[in-house]
């Protein structure tokens, strides 16, 4: 999977379904790996705060990263 090790079982890996790539496309792997990392960073930071507004911001970021990854995978696989 390129320069990053796959983190099986992380919340980010689960949300982007990192292991699901039937085409074996390297760009799909890269999109999912980097997105999983971003989600994991937000999740880790969110766990450090008790402020509801901070949690809300991290939760929104995680949701939008997940959505962005879905669109990026769709674009990456559109003509294949």
Phi, psi and omega in degrees: 000038176075217188281346183254146172277140176287132180259085179299135174088352177289157181298322178296314179299321179291317183294324179267003182050056187305324183282351180268105178206074185303330182280345183069022183291125181296324179293321176298315177303314182295315179301312183293320181296313181292321177295318178301319178299315180298317178297317180297321177298311180298318180297318179295316179293321179300323180295341182275350187241145176255349181292124183298325181290321177295316178299318179300316180297315178296320179297317178297318179300315180299318179298315182289327174298317180298316179296316180299320179297320180298317179293320180295320177294319178299315179296317183295334184250006188301318185253027183248000000 
